[in-house]
Amino acid sequence: MNKASLVISLVSLCLASVAYWRSGGKQDVQALGREVEALRAKQKELAESVAQSVAAAYERSRKRLQVAREQLRQLKDEAVEGLEQHIKQAQEQLEALAQRLEDGAKSAKDATVAAARSVEEGIAMRVRRVEARATLLQAKAKATRAVGVAGKRDFLRAEQLLEQATGLLRNARETLGDDHAYDQLLDAVKLALREATTAVRAQAEDARKKIEQVLADTDRLVSTLESDEAKAAKQAS
């Protein structure tokens, strides 16, 4: 009895399936197939859009590195005393990062969307930090010259150099954008520049000492950036 019932059930299911197919089931299956194909097309379009976005981001980073490379080259040519080692290390780290960028750009083609974005964003942050460091070294070069001219009591020229250094500091902060890891150190340099400029304008006896504080605070910030890039490079290798 159970076997007979099972056979009857199967026959009924087959008849019902045939009836469903004849009454429009074929169209339903075809519609579902079209929806699946449309979804696949959208996924492919999204993946291509993300790939283009990541590629554009890498290109922006390349341009940032080129700007930093040129800044460092100019500083090296100027041969400002006290910057030699910082410039050398920045150049070495920049070129290593440039190679890492190219490797990341190539691997992005085969990586998942999330992985490609994550790698690119990490490299972009390091690139901005290298560019900001190059700008800070330019600011330090200005402050170094200000020490010399202030010692000769050329306070007008010293003030001009400090104002230029202040502008460069502002540029470095803008380069870092939403990267707030160095806010306190940046604020310290900003305060030191303000106090040095005030002392120079007043032709104060401690004007040179105030400018030397700018150099010390800038060195602390640059050294921190150097150390952080070294750690990031080690983690990425």
N, C-alpha and C positions, 0 to 999 in steps of 0.2 A: 504493500500500500504506500509506504513511504517512497519507494522507488518510482512508482507510478506518478505520485504527486510531484516528485522532482522533475520527471520528464514533462509533465503537463506545464509546470512552472517555466521550464526552459523554453518550451514551445510558445507559451504566452509572451515571454520576454522577447523572443525573436519577432513574433507578430507585432508586438507593441513597438519594437525598434523600427520595423519596416514602415509601420503606420506613421511613426514620428518623422522618419526620413521623408516620406511622401508628403506629409503635411507641412513641411517647411524646415525640417531639421537640417537638411543639406545646406540651406541658406544660412542657418545659425552657425554651423561649423565653418562655413566660408567667411562669415562676418568675423568670427573669432580669430580666424587665421589672418585676416586683414588687420585686426587690432594688434595682434602679436607683431606683425611685420612693421606696423606704424611705430610701435613701442621700440622695436629694435633700431629703426631709423632715427628716432629721437635720441636714443642712447648713443648711437654713433655720432650724431651731430653734436651732442653735448661733449663727448670725448674729444672730438676734433676742435671744438671751441676752447676747451680747457688746454689742449695741447698748444694751440695758438697763443693763448694767454701766458702760459708758462714760457714759451719761446720768446715772447715779447719782453717778459720780465728779465730773462737772461740777457737779452740784448741791452736793456737799460743798465744792468749791472756791468756789462762789458764797457759801456760808455763811462760809467762812474770810475771804473778801474783805470781807464785811459786818462781821465781828468787827474786822478791821484798820481798816476805814473808821471805825468807832465809836471805836476807840482813838485814832486820829489826830485825830478831831474833838474829843475830850475834851482831848487834849494842846494843840491849838490854842487852845481856850477857856481853858486854864490859863495860856497865854502865858509859859511858862518860858523865861528868857533863854538864848540859845544854841541853841535847838531850831528856831527859825522856818524856816530854810532847809531843814533836814532834813525837817521836817514837810511843807513845801510840795512838795518833790520826791517824797516818798513818796506824797502824795495824787495828784499828777499821774501818776506811774507806775502807781499802783493803778487809776485810772480807765481808763488806756490798756490795762492788762492785763485789766480787766473786759470791755472791748470785744473784746479778742482771744479771751477765753474764749467769749463768745457766738458769735463767728464760727466758732470751732472746734467748738462744739456743733452748729451748723447744718451745717457741712461734713461732720461725722462720719456723717450719714445717707447720704451718697453715696460715702464713702471705703471702701477695703478695710478689713478687720478690723485688719490690722497697722498701716496708716496711721492709722486712727482712734485706736488705743491709743497709738501713738507721740506723736501731737499732744497728746492729753489728758494723758499722763504729763509731757510737757514743760511744759505750762501749769500742771499741779498743783504741780510743783516750784517754779516761779516764784511761785505763789500762796503756798506755805508760806514762802518766803523773804521775801515782802512782809509777811506776818503776823508772822514772827519779828522783822523790822526794826521794826515798830510796837511790839512788846513791848520791844525793846531801847531804843527811844526813851523808853518809859515808865520803864525802869530808869535811863536817863541823867537823866531829870527828877528821880527820887528822889535820885540822887547829887548833882545840882546843888543841891538843897535842903540836902543833908547838908553840903555845903561851907559854906553860909551859916550854919547853926546851929552847926557846929563852930567857926566863927570867933567866934561869940558864947559859946563854951564850954558850949553846951547839948549835952553829949556823949550824954546819954541819948536825946534826940530824934535825934541824928545816927546813933546805933547802930540805932535803929528804922528809919530811912530806908534805911540800908545793908542791913539784913536784908530789907526789902521789895524792894530792887533785886536782891538775890541770888535771891530767889524768882522775880522776873521773868526773870532770866537763865536760870534753870532751865526756866521755861516756854518760852522762846525755843528752847532746845536741844531740848526735847521736840517743839516744832512742826516743827523741821527734820527730825526723825526719822532716816532712813537717809542723809540728805544730810550727808556728813562734810567738805564742802569748807571749812567754817569752824571746824573743831575747834580748830586752833591759836589762832585769834583769840578764840574763846570761852573757851579755857583761860586766855588772858592776862587777860581781863576777870575771870574767876573768881578767879584768883590776886590780882589787884589789889583786888578786893572783900574777899577774906579778910584781906589785909594792912591794908587801910584799917579794917576792922572791929576788928581786933586793936589797932591804934593808937588808935582812938576809945575802946575799952574801957579802955585803959591811960591815957587822957587824955594821950597823948604830944604833944610839941611839934610833931612832924611829921605829926600826924593830918590836917590840912587838905591837906598836900602829898600824902599817900597817897590821899586821896579824889580829888584832882585827877588822879592817875594813872588812876583808874577812868574818869574822863571822857575822858581821852586815848585809852585803850585801847578804850572803847566807840565813840568817834568813828571810830577806825581800822576797826573792824568794820562799823559802819553805812555808812561811805563805800565799803567794798569791796562790800557788798550793793547799794548804789546803782549803782556802776559795772557790776557784773555784770548787773543788771536792764537797764541801758541797752544793754549789748551783746546781751543775749538779745532785746530788743525790736527792735533793728536787724537781727539775723539772721532774725527771724520775718517782718519786713516785706518 
